[in-house]
Amino acid sequence: MRVSTVDSIHSCVFSPNGLHQVEARPYLAGVTDFMQRSWAVRTFGGPLDACLLAAGMVDVWFEPKLEIWDLAALKLIIEEAGGDFFALDGSLRMDRGAVLACAPGISDQVLEAFGMVPA
């Protein structure tokens, strides 16, 4: 498995999850803006979307609420496939509960779009 080589948000497939959860509220404006800038939006469910990112079929995965035990394997799978994984505070931690993962060619654009600075 290998993440995609996409290099523009306008060419990416965005996979947002959990938008119905209260934890997503602070991010909804940013997610909506990102959806409008993306080439396509597809959502199949958190773990599947994370694996689709690792397989190069999705370019950005957003998840506003997960537990560390939900993320441990997914973070490893994404990073081993060459993807970048961030907590929504910009850190590389998986115990923050809210995450973004993406293809490395658009990491800077994704972080900027969500107002994040890597720690």
C-alpha positions in Angstrom: 0.0 0.0 0.0 1.1 3.5 -0.8 -0.6 6.9 -0.3 -1.3 9.0 -3.4 1.1 11.5 -5.0 -1.6 14.2 -5.2 -0.1 17.7 -4.9 -3.1 20.0 -4.8 -6.2 20.3 -2.6 -8.1 20.9 -5.8 -7.1 17.4 -7.0 -7.8 15.6 -3.8 -10.5 13.2 -2.6 -11.6 14.4 0.9 -13.1 11.9 3.4 -14.7 13.7 6.4 -16.3 11.6 9.1 -18.3 12.3 12.2 -19.7 15.6 11.1 -22.9 14.9 13.1 -21.0 14.7 16.4 -20.9 17.6 18.8 -17.0 17.4 18.7 -17.1 18.3 15.0 -18.8 21.7 15.6 -15.6 23.8 16.0 -14.3 22.4 12.6 -17.5 22.5 10.5 -16.7 25.8 8.8 -13.2 24.6 7.9 -14.5 21.2 6.7 -17.2 22.9 4.5 -14.6 25.2 3.0 -12.2 22.3 2.4 -15.1 20.2 0.8 -15.7 23.0 -1.7 -12.0 23.2 -2.6 -11.6 19.4 -3.0 -12.0 17.6 -6.3 -14.4 15.0 -4.6 -15.8 14.1 -1.2 -16.4 10.5 -0.3 -17.2 9.0 3.1 -17.4 5.3 3.9 -16.6 5.3 7.6 -13.6 6.1 9.8 -11.4 2.9 9.6 -12.2 2.2 6.0 -11.5 5.8 5.0 -8.2 5.6 6.8 -7.3 2.4 4.9 -8.4 3.9 1.6 -6.0 6.8 2.4 -3.2 4.3 2.9 -4.1 2.6 -0.4 -4.0 5.9 -2.3 -7.7 6.0 -3.0 -8.5 8.9 -0.7 -6.1 11.8 -0.1 -7.4 13.5 3.1 -9.2 11.9 6.1 -10.8 13.9 8.8 -12.1 12.5 12.1 -13.3 14.8 14.9 -13.8 12.1 17.7 -11.9 8.9 18.2 -10.3 7.1 21.1 -6.7 6.2 21.2 -7.5 2.5 20.8 -9.4 3.4 17.6 -6.4 5.3 16.2 -3.4 3.2 17.1 -3.5 0.7 14.2 -4.8 3.4 11.8 -2.0 5.8 12.5 0.6 3.0 11.9 -1.1 1.9 8.7 -1.2 5.4 7.3 2.4 6.3 8.3 3.8 3.0 7.0 2.1 3.7 3.6 3.8 7.1 3.5 1.0 9.3 4.8 1.1 12.1 7.3 -1.0 12.0 10.5 -1.9 14.9 12.7 -4.0 15.7 15.7 -6.2 18.7 15.0 -4.0 20.7 17.3 -1.2 20.3 14.7 0.7 17.8 16.8 1.7 14.3 15.8 -0.1 12.7 18.8 -2.9 10.3 18.6 -4.3 10.8 22.0 -6.0 14.2 21.2 -9.2 12.5 19.9 -9.5 14.5 16.6 -7.3 13.8 13.6 -6.4 14.6 10.0 -4.3 12.4 7.8 -3.3 13.0 4.3 -0.9 12.4 1.4 2.4 14.1 2.0 2.2 16.1 -1.2 -0.6 18.2 0.3 0.3 18.2 4.0 1.2 21.9 4.1 -1.9 22.9 2.2 -4.1 20.8 4.5 -2.6 22.2 7.7 -3.0 25.7 6.3 -6.6 25.1 5.3 -7.4 23.9 8.8 -5.4 26.7 10.5 -3.0 24.3 12.0 0.7 24.6 12.7 2.7 21.4 13.1 4.2 20.9 16.5 
